[in-house]
Amino acid sequence: MTLAYLATPYNHEKRPVMEDRKLAALDAAGRLLAAGQRVFSPIAHNVAIIVRGERHEGNRR
């Protein structure tokens, strides 16, 4: 089975647009997984981890 790479836009000057893009990437990755396709999405797989890490960094200051 192949691994699909899901490329999606993310960066934007407005945070709500970035949040919408993240959710769209999550939805698309979820649909592909539900259809039996293996998928890697940098946005879906990494943004939540990065944001969580930033929150922890903020708590340490």
N, CA, C and O atoms as a Tripos MOL2 file, in Angstrom:
@<TRIPOS>MOLECULE
protein
  244   243    61     0     0
PROTEIN
NO_CHARGES

@<TRIPOS>ATOM
      1 N           0.8440   -1.1700    0.0000 N.3       1 MET1
      2 CA          0.0000    0.0000    0.0000 C.3       1 MET1
      3 C           0.8980    1.2440    0.0000 C.2       1 MET1
      4 O           1.9490    1.2680    0.6410 O.2       1 MET1
      5 N           0.4720    2.2500   -0.7140 N.am      2 THR2
      6 CA          1.2520    3.4830   -0.7970 C.3       2 THR2
      7 C           0.8530    4.4590    0.3110 C.2       2 THR2
      8 O          -0.1960    4.3280    0.9410 O.2       2 THR2
      9 N           1.7120    5.4190    0.5170 N.am      3 LEU3
     10 CA          1.4540    6.4670    1.4930 C.3       3 LEU3
     11 C           1.2130    7.7660    0.7390 C.2       3 LEU3
     12 O           2.0810    8.2320    0.0010 O.2       3 LEU3
     13 N           0.0450    8.3450    0.9240 N.am      4 ALA4
     14 CA         -0.2770    9.6140    0.2740 C.3       4 ALA4
     15 C           0.2780   10.7680    1.1020 C.2       4 ALA4
     16 O           0.2230   10.7400    2.3310 O.2       4 ALA4
     17 N           0.8040   11.7690    0.4350 N.am      5 TYR5
     18 CA          1.2770   12.9910    1.0840 C.3       5 TYR5
     19 C           0.2250   14.0590    0.8280 C.2       5 TYR5
     20 O          -0.0120   14.4470   -0.3160 O.2       5 TYR5
     21 N          -0.4010   14.5300    1.8900 N.am      6 LEU6
     22 CA         -1.4640   15.5220    1.7650 C.3       6 LEU6
     23 C          -0.8820   16.9130    1.9850 C.2       6 LEU6
     24 O          -0.6300   17.3170    3.1200 O.2       6 LEU6
     25 N          -0.6720   17.6370    0.8980 N.am      7 ALA7
     26 CA         -0.1380   18.9980    0.9590 C.3       7 ALA7
     27 C          -1.3000   19.9770    1.0190 C.2       7 ALA7
     28 O          -2.1920   19.9550    0.1700 O.2       7 ALA7
     29 N          -1.2800   20.8290    2.0250 N.am      8 THR8
     30 CA         -2.3410   21.8140    2.1940 C.3       8 THR8
     31 C          -1.7350   23.1450    2.6280 C.2       8 THR8
     32 O          -0.6810   23.1580    3.2650 O.2       8 THR8
     33 N          -2.3760   24.2650    2.2970 N.am      9 PRO9
     34 CA         -1.8670   25.5620    2.7660 C.3       9 PRO9
     35 C          -2.1020   25.6870    4.2640 C.2       9 PRO9
     36 O          -3.0030   25.0580    4.8190 O.2       9 PRO9
     37 N          -1.2890   26.4990    4.9060 N.am     10 TYR10
     38 CA         -1.4800   26.7290    6.3360 C.3      10 TYR10
     39 C          -1.2150   28.1820    6.7260 C.2      10 TYR10
     40 O          -2.1130   28.8490    7.2400 O.2      10 TYR10
     41 N          -0.0240   28.6770    6.4960 N.am     11 ASN11
     42 CA          0.3430   30.0180    6.9620 C.3      11 ASN11
     43 C          -0.5510   31.1010    6.3640 C.2      11 ASN11
     44 O          -0.9270   31.0620    5.1930 O.2      11 ASN11
     45 N          -0.8700   32.0630    7.2170 N.am     12 HIS12
     46 CA         -1.6830   33.2040    6.8090 C.3      12 HIS12
     47 C          -1.5090   34.2870    7.8600 C.2      12 HIS12
     48 O          -1.1480   33.9910    8.9990 O.2      12 HIS12
     49 N          -1.7540   35.4990    7.5040 N.am     13 GLU13
     50 CA         -1.6060   36.6010    8.4590 C.3      13 GLU13
     51 C          -2.6820   36.5950    9.5390 C.2      13 GLU13
     52 O          -2.4960   37.1800   10.6060 O.2      13 GLU13
     53 N          -3.8110   35.9320    9.2660 N.am     14 LYS14
     54 CA         -4.9200   35.8930   10.2210 C.3      14 LYS14
     55 C          -5.0250   34.5110   10.8560 C.2      14 LYS14
     56 O          -5.1290   33.5030   10.1560 O.2      14 LYS14
     57 N          -4.9970   34.4730   12.1810 N.am     15 ARG15
     58 CA         -5.0700   33.2040   12.9200 C.3      15 ARG15
     59 C          -6.3310   32.3870   12.5950 C.2      15 ARG15
     60 O          -6.2320   31.1680   12.4530 O.2      15 ARG15
     61 N          -7.5130   33.0120   12.4720 N.am     16 PRO16
     62 CA         -8.7040   32.2050   12.1530 C.3      16 PRO16
     63 C          -8.5780   31.4600   10.8160 C.2      16 PRO16
     64 O          -9.0940   30.3510   10.6750 O.2      16 PRO16
     65 N          -7.9060   32.0560    9.8540 N.am     17 VAL17
     66 CA         -7.6920   31.3850    8.5640 C.3      17 VAL17
     67 C          -6.7910   30.1770    8.7740 C.2      17 VAL17
     68 O          -7.0320   29.1140    8.2010 O.2      17 VAL17
     69 N          -5.7560   30.3340    9.5900 N.am     18 MET18
     70 CA         -4.8660   29.2040    9.8700 C.3      18 MET18
     71 C          -5.6170   28.0810   10.5780 C.2      18 MET18
     72 O          -5.3960   26.9060   10.2830 O.2      18 MET18
     73 N          -6.4930   28.4290   11.4990 N.am     19 GLU19
     74 CA         -7.2910   27.4230   12.2000 C.3      19 GLU19
     75 C          -8.2150   26.7030   11.2200 C.2      19 GLU19
     76 O          -8.3300   25.4780   11.2800 O.2      19 GLU19
     77 N          -8.8700   27.4260   10.3270 N.am     20 ASP20
     78 CA         -9.7300   26.8030    9.3140 C.3      20 ASP20
     79 C          -8.9320   25.8630    8.4240 C.2      20 ASP20
     80 O          -9.4010   24.7770    8.0810 O.2      20 ASP20
     81 N          -7.7340   26.2750    8.0520 N.am     21 ARG21
     82 CA         -6.8870   25.4370    7.1940 C.3      21 ARG21
     83 C          -6.4570   24.1680    7.9200 C.2      21 ARG21
     84 O          -6.4140   23.0900    7.3280 O.2      21 ARG21
     85 N          -6.1390   24.3040    9.2040 N.am     22 LYS22
     86 CA         -5.7780   23.1220    9.9990 C.3      22 LYS22
     87 C          -6.9410   22.1430   10.0560 C.2      22 LYS22
     88 O          -6.7590   20.9430    9.8550 O.2      22 LYS22
     89 N          -8.1420   22.6590   10.3310 N.am     23 LEU23
     90 CA         -9.3140   21.7930   10.4130 C.3      23 LEU23
     91 C          -9.6250   21.1320    9.0720 C.2      23 LEU23
     92 O         -10.0290   19.9700    9.0320 O.2      23 LEU23
     93 N          -9.4400   21.8620    7.9810 N.am     24 ALA24
     94 CA         -9.6580   21.2750    6.6550 C.3      24 ALA24
     95 C          -8.6610   20.1460    6.3930 C.2      24 ALA24
     96 O          -9.0230   19.1180    5.8220 O.2      24 ALA24
     97 N          -7.4100   20.3360    6.8070 N.am     25 ALA25
     98 CA         -6.4010   19.2810    6.6410 C.3      25 ALA25
     99 C          -6.7580   18.0600    7.4790 C.2      25 ALA25
    100 O          -6.6090   16.9270    7.0220 O.2      25 ALA25
    101 N          -7.2250   18.2840    8.6950 N.am     26 LEU26
    102 CA         -7.6430   17.1670    9.5500 C.3      26 LEU26
    103 C          -8.8170   16.4160    8.9330 C.2      26 LEU26
    104 O          -8.8360   15.1850    8.9240 O.2      26 LEU26
    105 N          -9.7900   17.1530    8.4200 N.am     27 ASP27
    106 CA        -10.9530   16.5220    7.7850 C.3      27 ASP27
    107 C         -10.5380   15.7010    6.5720 C.2      27 ASP27
    108 O         -10.9820   14.5650    6.4090 O.2      27 ASP27
    109 N          -9.6900   16.2680    5.7230 N.am     28 ALA28
    110 CA         -9.2590   15.5630    4.5120 C.3      28 ALA28
    111 C          -8.4610   14.3130    4.8680 C.2      28 ALA28
    112 O          -8.6670   13.2540    4.2750 O.2      28 ALA28
    113 N          -7.5540   14.4310    5.8320 N.am     29 ALA29
    114 CA         -6.7680   13.2690    6.2530 C.3      29 ALA29
    115 C          -7.6810   12.1970    6.8400 C.2      29 ALA29
    116 O          -7.4970   11.0070    6.5810 O.2      29 ALA29
    117 N          -8.6530   12.6160    7.6200 N.am     30 GLY30
    118 CA         -9.6030   11.6610    8.2010 C.3      30 GLY30
    119 C         -10.4150   10.9300    7.1550 C.2      30 GLY30
    120 O         -10.6520    9.7280    7.2710 O.2      30 GLY30
    121 N         -10.8460   11.6570    6.1260 N.am     31 ARG31
    122 CA        -11.6110   11.0110    5.0440 C.3      31 ARG31
    123 C         -10.7510    9.9910    4.3080 C.2      31 ARG31
    124 O         -11.2170    8.9000    3.9790 O.2      31 ARG31
    125 N          -9.5010   10.3460    4.0510 N.am     32 LEU32
    126 CA         -8.6010    9.4060    3.3670 C.3      32 LEU32
    127 C          -8.3480    8.1630    4.2240 C.2      32 LEU32
    128 O          -8.3680    7.0410    3.7180 O.2      32 LEU32
    129 N          -8.1120    8.3650    5.5090 N.am     33 LEU33
    130 CA         -7.9020    7.2240    6.4080 C.3      33 LEU33
    131 C          -9.1400    6.3350    6.4680 C.2      33 LEU33
    132 O          -9.0260    5.1090    6.4600 O.2      33 LEU33
    133 N         -10.3140    6.9440    6.5280 N.am     34 ALA34
    134 CA        -11.5690    6.1830    6.5760 C.3      34 ALA34
    135 C         -11.7860    5.3680    5.3120 C.2      34 ALA34
    136 O         -12.4300    4.3190    5.3350 O.2      34 ALA34
    137 N         -11.2330    5.8690    4.1990 N.am     35 ALA35
    138 CA        -11.3540    5.1530    2.9260 C.3      35 ALA35
    139 C         -10.2710    4.0800    2.7660 C.2      35 ALA35
    140 O         -10.2060    3.4060    1.7390 O.2      35 ALA35
    141 N          -9.4220    3.9280    3.7900 N.am     36 GLY36
    142 CA         -8.4040    2.8910    3.7430 C.3      36 GLY36
    143 C          -7.0690    3.3370    3.1630 C.2      36 GLY36
    144 O          -6.1840    2.5120    2.9350 O.2      36 GLY36
    145 N          -6.9220    4.6210    2.9270 N.am     37 GLN37
    146 CA         -5.6810    5.1560    2.3580 C.3      37 GLN37
    147 C          -4.7470    5.5710    3.4890 C.2      37 GLN37
    148 O          -5.1600    6.2720    4.4120 O.2      37 GLN37
    149 N          -3.5070    5.1480    3.4190 N.am     38 ARG38
    150 CA         -2.5050    5.6440    4.3680 C.3      38 ARG38
    151 C          -2.1270    7.0520    3.9340 C.2      38 ARG38
    152 O          -1.9030    7.3030    2.7500 O.2      38 ARG38
    153 N          -2.0570    7.9650    4.8870 N.am     39 VAL39
    154 CA         -1.8200    9.3700    4.5410 C.3      39 VAL39
    155 C          -0.9180   10.0330    5.5680 C.2      39 VAL39
    156 O          -0.9990    9.7550    6.7640 O.2      39 VAL39
    157 N          -0.0550   10.9180    5.0760 N.am     40 PHE40
    158 CA          0.7380   11.7840    5.9400 C.3      40 PHE40
    159 C           0.4090   13.2150    5.5730 C.2      40 PHE40
    160 O           0.5290   13.6120    4.4140 O.2      40 PHE40
    161 N          -0.0070   13.9880    6.5640 N.am     41 SER41
    162 CA         -0.3110   15.4020    6.3800 C.3      41 SER41
    163 C           0.5180   16.2030    7.3750 C.2      41 SER41
    164 O           0.2600   16.1360    8.5760 O.2      41 SER41
    165 N           1.5140   16.9630    6.9030 N.am     42 PRO42
    166 CA          2.3280   17.7360    7.8390 C.3      42 PRO42
    167 C           1.4850   18.6460    8.7340 C.2      42 PRO42
    168 O           1.7920   18.8060    9.9150 O.2      42 PRO42
    169 N           0.4520   19.2270    8.1940 N.am     43 ILE43
    170 CA         -0.3910   20.1180    8.9970 C.3      43 ILE43
    171 C          -1.1730   19.3140   10.0370 C.2      43 ILE43
    172 O          -1.1550   19.6450   11.2230 O.2      43 ILE43
    173 N          -1.8460   18.2790    9.5990 N.am     44 ALA44
    174 CA         -2.6540   17.4730   10.5180 C.3      44 ALA44
    175 C          -1.7940   16.7700   11.5640 C.2      44 ALA44
    176 O          -2.2210   16.6090   12.7080 O.2      44 ALA44
    177 N          -0.6060   16.3570   11.1910 N.am     45 HIS45
    178 CA          0.2380   15.5930   12.1050 C.3      45 HIS45
    179 C           1.1150   16.4530   13.0050 C.2      45 HIS45
    180 O           1.5580   15.9730   14.0480 O.2      45 HIS45
    181 N           1.3800   17.6910   12.6480 N.am     46 ASN46
    182 CA          2.3580   18.4760   13.3970 C.3      46 ASN46
    183 C           1.8380   19.7320   14.0870 C.2      46 ASN46
    184 O           2.3700   20.1150   15.1290 O.2      46 ASN46
    185 N           0.8330   20.3750   13.5450 N.am     47 VAL47
    186 CA          0.4170   21.6700   14.0900 C.3      47 VAL47
    187 C          -0.0340   21.5530   15.5490 C.2      47 VAL47
    188 O           0.3570   22.3760   16.3750 O.2      47 VAL47
    189 N          -0.8270   20.5730   15.8700 N.am     48 ALA48
    190 CA         -1.2920   20.4290   17.2540 C.3      48 ALA48
    191 C          -0.1180   20.2000   18.2030 C.2      48 ALA48
    192 O          -0.1180   20.7090   19.3240 O.2      48 ALA48
    193 N           0.8570   19.4540   17.7700 N.am     49 ILE49
    194 CA          2.0410   19.2010   18.5980 C.3      49 ILE49
    195 C           2.8220   20.4930   18.8080 C.2      49 ILE49
    196 O           3.2610   20.7810   19.9210 O.2      49 ILE49
    197 N           2.9940   21.2610   17.7560 N.am     50 ILE50
    198 CA          3.7350   22.5210   17.8490 C.3      50 ILE50
    199 C           3.0050   23.5060   18.7680 C.2      50 ILE50
    200 O           3.6250   24.1320   19.6270 O.2      50 ILE50
    201 N           1.7010   23.6390   18.5860 N.am     51 VAL51
    202 CA          0.9190   24.5670   19.4100 C.3      51 VAL51
    203 C           0.9840   24.1480   20.8750 C.2      51 VAL51
    204 O           1.1480   24.9890   21.7580 O.2      51 VAL51
    205 N           0.8600   22.8800   21.1250 N.am     52 ARG52
    206 CA          0.9270   22.3840   22.5110 C.3      52 ARG52
    207 C           2.2900   22.6920   23.1130 C.2      52 ARG52
    208 O           2.3780   23.1120   24.2670 O.2      52 ARG52
    209 N           3.3360   22.4900   22.3540 N.am     53 GLY53
    210 CA          4.6780   22.7930   22.8280 C.3      53 GLY53
    211 C           4.8530   24.2620   23.1360 C.2      53 GLY53
    212 O           5.4990   24.6230   24.1200 O.2      53 GLY53
    213 N           4.2790   25.1160   22.2980 N.am     54 GLU54
    214 CA          4.3530   26.5590   22.5480 C.3      54 GLU54
    215 C           3.6310   26.9200   23.8380 C.2      54 GLU54
    216 O           4.0860   27.7920   24.5780 O.2      54 GLU54
    217 N           2.5280   26.2710   24.1110 N.am     55 ARG55
    218 CA          1.7970   26.5360   25.3510 C.3      55 ARG55
    219 C           2.6360   26.1430   26.5590 C.2      55 ARG55
    220 O           2.6700   26.8650   27.5560 O.2      55 ARG55
    221 N           3.3100   25.0060   26.4730 N.am     56 HIS56
    222 CA          4.1660   24.5700   27.5780 C.3      56 HIS56
    223 C           5.3470   25.5200   27.7660 C.2      56 HIS56
    224 O           5.7360   25.8190   28.8950 O.2      56 HIS56
    225 N           5.9060   25.9870   26.6700 N.am     57 GLU57
    226 CA          7.0090   26.9380   26.7520 C.3      57 GLU57
    227 C           6.5430   28.2140   27.4380 C.2      57 GLU57
    228 O           7.2730   28.7950   28.2410 O.2      57 GLU57
    229 N           5.3340   28.6470   27.1230 N.am     58 GLY58
    230 CA          4.7960   29.8520   27.7300 C.3      58 GLY58
    231 C           4.5830   29.6990   29.2270 C.2      58 GLY58
    232 O           4.7200   30.6630   29.9810 O.2      58 GLY58
    233 N           4.2470   28.4890   29.6570 N.am     59 ASN59
    234 CA          4.0320   28.2490   31.0780 C.3      59 ASN59
    235 C           5.3400   28.2250   31.8680 C.2      59 ASN59
    236 O           5.3310   28.4060   33.0850 O.2      59 ASN59
    237 N           6.4500   28.0050   31.1930 N.am     60 ARG60
    238 CA          7.7390   27.9050   31.8810 C.3      60 ARG60
    239 C           8.3800   29.2600   32.0710 C.2      60 ARG60
    240 O           9.3670   29.3670   32.7980 O.2      60 ARG60
    241 N           7.8610   30.2890   31.4500 N.am     61 ARG61
    242 CA          8.4620   31.6190   31.5650 C.3      61 ARG61
    243 C           7.9950   32.3440   32.7760 C.2      61 ARG61
    244 O           8.4100   33.4780   33.0150 O.2      61 ARG61
@<TRIPOS>BOND
     1     1     2 1
     2     2     3 1
     3     3     4 2
     4     3     5 am
     5     5     6 1
     6     6     7 1
     7     7     8 2
     8     7     9 am
     9     9    10 1
    10    10    11 1
    11    11    12 2
    12    11    13 am
    13    13    14 1
    14    14    15 1
    15    15    16 2
    16    15    17 am
    17    17    18 1
    18    18    19 1
    19    19    20 2
    20    19    21 am
    21    21    22 1
    22    22    23 1
    23    23    24 2
    24    23    25 am
    25    25    26 1
    26    26    27 1
    27    27    28 2
    28    27    29 am
    29    29    30 1
    30    30    31 1
    31    31    32 2
    32    31    33 am
    33    33    34 1
    34    34    35 1
    35    35    36 2
    36    35    37 am
    37    37    38 1
    38    38    39 1
    39    39    40 2
    40    39    41 am
    41    41    42 1
    42    42    43 1
    43    43    44 2
    44    43    45 am
    45    45    46 1
    46    46    47 1
    47    47    48 2
    48    47    49 am
    49    49    50 1
    50    50    51 1
    51    51    52 2
    52    51    53 am
    53    53    54 1
    54    54    55 1
    55    55    56 2
    56    55    57 am
    57    57    58 1
    58    58    59 1
    59    59    60 2
    60    59    61 am
    61    61    62 1
    62    62    63 1
    63    63    64 2
    64    63    65 am
    65    65    66 1
    66    66    67 1
    67    67    68 2
    68    67    69 am
    69    69    70 1
    70    70    71 1
    71    71    72 2
    72    71    73 am
    73    73    74 1
    74    74    75 1
    75    75    76 2
    76    75    77 am
    77    77    78 1
    78    78    79 1
    79    79    80 2
    80    79    81 am
    81    81    82 1
    82    82    83 1
    83    83    84 2
    84    83    85 am
    85    85    86 1
    86    86    87 1
    87    87    88 2
    88    87    89 am
    89    89    90 1
    90    90    91 1
    91    91    92 2
    92    91    93 am
    93    93    94 1
    94    94    95 1
    95    95    96 2
    96    95    97 am
    97    97    98 1
    98    98    99 1
    99    99   100 2
   100    99   101 am
   101   101   102 1
   102   102   103 1
   103   103   104 2
   104   103   105 am
   105   105   106 1
   106   106   107 1
   107   107   108 2
   108   107   109 am
   109   109   110 1
   110   110   111 1
   111   111   112 2
   112   111   113 am
   113   113   114 1
   114   114   115 1
   115   115   116 2
   116   115   117 am
   117   117   118 1
   118   118   119 1
   119   119   120 2
   120   119   121 am
   121   121   122 1
   122   122   123 1
   123   123   124 2
   124   123   125 am
   125   125   126 1
   126   126   127 1
   127   127   128 2
   128   127   129 am
   129   129   130 1
   130   130   131 1
   131   131   132 2
   132   131   133 am
   133   133   134 1
   134   134   135 1
   135   135   136 2
   136   135   137 am
   137   137   138 1
   138   138   139 1
   139   139   140 2
   140   139   141 am
   141   141   142 1
   142   142   143 1
   143   143   144 2
   144   143   145 am
   145   145   146 1
   146   146   147 1
   147   147   148 2
   148   147   149 am
   149   149   150 1
   150   150   151 1
   151   151   152 2
   152   151   153 am
   153   153   154 1
   154   154   155 1
   155   155   156 2
   156   155   157 am
   157   157   158 1
   158   158   159 1
   159   159   160 2
   160   159   161 am
   161   161   162 1
   162   162   163 1
   163   163   164 2
   164   163   165 am
   165   165   166 1
   166   166   167 1
   167   167   168 2
   168   167   169 am
   169   169   170 1
   170   170   171 1
   171   171   172 2
   172   171   173 am
   173   173   174 1
   174   174   175 1
   175   175   176 2
   176   175   177 am
   177   177   178 1
   178   178   179 1
   179   179   180 2
   180   179   181 am
   181   181   182 1
   182   182   183 1
   183   183   184 2
   184   183   185 am
   185   185   186 1
   186   186   187 1
   187   187   188 2
   188   187   189 am
   189   189   190 1
   190   190   191 1
   191   191   192 2
   192   191   193 am
   193   193   194 1
   194   194   195 1
   195   195   196 2
   196   195   197 am
   197   197   198 1
   198   198   199 1
   199   199   200 2
   200   199   201 am
   201   201   202 1
   202   202   203 1
   203   203   204 2
   204   203   205 am
   205   205   206 1
   206   206   207 1
   207   207   208 2
   208   207   209 am
   209   209   210 1
   210   210   211 1
   211   211   212 2
   212   211   213 am
   213   213   214 1
   214   214   215 1
   215   215   216 2
   216   215   217 am
   217   217   218 1
   218   218   219 1
   219   219   220 2
   220   219   221 am
   221   221   222 1
   222   222   223 1
   223   223   224 2
   224   223   225 am
   225   225   226 1
   226   226   227 1
   227   227   228 2
   228   227   229 am
   229   229   230 1
   230   230   231 1
   231   231   232 2
   232   231   233 am
   233   233   234 1
   234   234   235 1
   235   235   236 2
   236   235   237 am
   237   237   238 1
   238   238   239 1
   239   239   240 2
   240   239   241 am
   241   241   242 1
   242   242   243 1
   243   243   244 2
@<TRIPOS>SUBSTRUCTURE
     1 MET1         2 RESIDUE 1 A MET
     2 THR2         6 RESIDUE 1 A THR
     3 LEU3        10 RESIDUE 1 A LEU
     4 ALA4        14 RESIDUE 1 A ALA
     5 TYR5        18 RESIDUE 1 A TYR
     6 LEU6        22 RESIDUE 1 A LEU
     7 ALA7        26 RESIDUE 1 A ALA
     8 THR8        30 RESIDUE 1 A THR
     9 PRO9        34 RESIDUE 1 A PRO
    10 TYR10       38 RESIDUE 1 A TYR
    11 ASN11       42 RESIDUE 1 A ASN
    12 HIS12       46 RESIDUE 1 A HIS
    13 GLU13       50 RESIDUE 1 A GLU
    14 LYS14       54 RESIDUE 1 A LYS
    15 ARG15       58 RESIDUE 1 A ARG
    16 PRO16       62 RESIDUE 1 A PRO
    17 VAL17       66 RESIDUE 1 A VAL
    18 MET18       70 RESIDUE 1 A MET
    19 GLU19       74 RESIDUE 1 A GLU
    20 ASP20       78 RESIDUE 1 A ASP
    21 ARG21       82 RESIDUE 1 A ARG
    22 LYS22       86 RESIDUE 1 A LYS
    23 LEU23       90 RESIDUE 1 A LEU
    24 ALA24       94 RESIDUE 1 A ALA
    25 ALA25       98 RESIDUE 1 A ALA
    26 LEU26      102 RESIDUE 1 A LEU
    27 ASP27      106 RESIDUE 1 A ASP
    28 ALA28      110 RESIDUE 1 A ALA
    29 ALA29      114 RESIDUE 1 A ALA
    30 GLY30      118 RESIDUE 1 A GLY
    31 ARG31      122 RESIDUE 1 A ARG
    32 LEU32      126 RESIDUE 1 A LEU
    33 LEU33      130 RESIDUE 1 A LEU
    34 ALA34      134 RESIDUE 1 A ALA
    35 ALA35      138 RESIDUE 1 A ALA
    36 GLY36      142 RESIDUE 1 A GLY
    37 GLN37      146 RESIDUE 1 A GLN
    38 ARG38      150 RESIDUE 1 A ARG
    39 VAL39      154 RESIDUE 1 A VAL
    40 PHE40      158 RESIDUE 1 A PHE
    41 SER41      162 RESIDUE 1 A SER
    42 PRO42      166 RESIDUE 1 A PRO
    43 ILE43      170 RESIDUE 1 A ILE
    44 ALA44      174 RESIDUE 1 A ALA
    45 HIS45      178 RESIDUE 1 A HIS
    46 ASN46      182 RESIDUE 1 A ASN
    47 VAL47      186 RESIDUE 1 A VAL
    48 ALA48      190 RESIDUE 1 A ALA
    49 ILE49      194 RESIDUE 1 A ILE
    50 ILE50      198 RESIDUE 1 A ILE
    51 VAL51      202 RESIDUE 1 A VAL
    52 ARG52      206 RESIDUE 1 A ARG
    53 GLY53      210 RESIDUE 1 A GLY
    54 GLU54      214 RESIDUE 1 A GLU
    55 ARG55      218 RESIDUE 1 A ARG
    56 HIS56      222 RESIDUE 1 A HIS
    57 GLU57      226 RESIDUE 1 A GLU
    58 GLY58      230 RESIDUE 1 A GLY
    59 ASN59      234 RESIDUE 1 A ASN
    60 ARG60      238 RESIDUE 1 A ARG
    61 ARG61      242 RESIDUE 1 A ARG
